[in-house]
Amino acid sequence: MTKKNITYKEAVAEIEVIMAKMESDELDVDELSAYVDRVAFLIKLCKEKLRHTEDEVKKIVESLDED
């Protein structure tokens, strides 16, 4: 799986599409593993983006306290 610049919003949307397919039994058992792997990748990506954003917000708030 290539890691292109996927936005948080795009990752969440893709997770939702895959989950809908899984819940509606649209996925074949042979495809399931690949989709679960993709969702795991997307969740990890989202967590990284959230951590990065949290760090950036903390830095901004801390810089406000310095004044």
N, C-alpha and C positions, 0 to 999 in steps of 0.2 A: 504494500500500500504506500502510495506516494503521499508525502506530506506537503501539499500545496498550501498556500495561504488561505486557509478556511477560517471564516469568521465564526465567532461564538454562535451567532444567530443561525448561520448555515449549518453548523454542526448539530445544534439542537433540532433544527428542522429535519435533518437527515435521520437523526435518532428517532424522531416521532414517526417518520414515514416507515422506517424499518420495524418499529414496534407495532404500528398498525398492521403491517403485513403479517407479523408473527401472531398477533391476536386474532386475525381473521383467517388464519390457516392458509394464507396465500403462498407461503414458502414451502418448498419441497425440502424434505429431510436432508437431501444432498447439499442444499444451499445454506442450511441453517448455521453450520459452523462458520462459514465465511461471513455471514451477517452478524453473528455474535462477536466475531473477531473485530469487525468494522465498528460495531457499537462500542466495544471496549476501547478501541483506539479513539473514537470520538469523545467518549466520556473522559479519558485521560487528557485529551486536548482541551476540553472545556475546563477541567480542574486546573490545568496549567494557566490558562487564560485568566481564570478567576483569581488564582494566587498572585499572578503578575499585576492584575488590576488592584487587588487589595494592597499590595506593596506600594504601588504608585500613589494610591490614595493616602496611605499612611505617611509617605514622604511629603506629600502636599500639606497635609494637616500639621505635621511636625514643623514644616517650614513656616506655617502661619503662627505657630507658638513662639518661634524665635524672634518675631518682631516685637 
